[in-house]
Amino acid sequence: MECPFCGFEKTDVADSRATYAGSQVWRRRRCLGCKKIFTTYEKALINFMKIQKKNGKVERYSRAKVYTGIYGAYLRVPAKENVVDRLTDQVEARLLKMHKKIVSSQVVADIVLPLLRSTDTAAFVRYLTRQRNITNEDQLLRELESFRK
């Protein structure tokens, strides 16, 4: 790791701990050149994963798409960026634990929905209606009933 202050190429790790549902590692580093301390975050990339869409098309995983989907479910929530970041990190941590190269978009939605349900009911309903293409009240009631079981 290169020091951001002096550019020296060797650093020691002074402290380290897991953050964000275990999906990132926070590290305090000390430059062996100038002795200044700085913080880094390490995160496993899951861009190797492919997502199979409802229409059968397969595309590379995109954190931005998951983030945007969750973000769109949250209307009028103050500081929603923090909540959406945390939820997106949790989704990615669960996807990593699956150890699969191809995951269906339905599986991603099935991970997101319980997280939304536990944090914000209105966001849960908005996301559910988009993901399941709900167009009328009867469909919505059937889907909500399936989550109650």
PyMOL commands that set and color helices and strands:
alter all, ss='L'
color gray80, all
select helices_A, chain A and resi 63-73+80-98+105-119+121-131+137-148
alter helices_A, ss='H'
color red, helices_A
select strands_A, chain A and resi 11-19+24-31+37-43+50-52+58-60+102-104
alter strands_A, ss='S'
color yellow, strands_A
deselect
rebuild
show_as cartoon
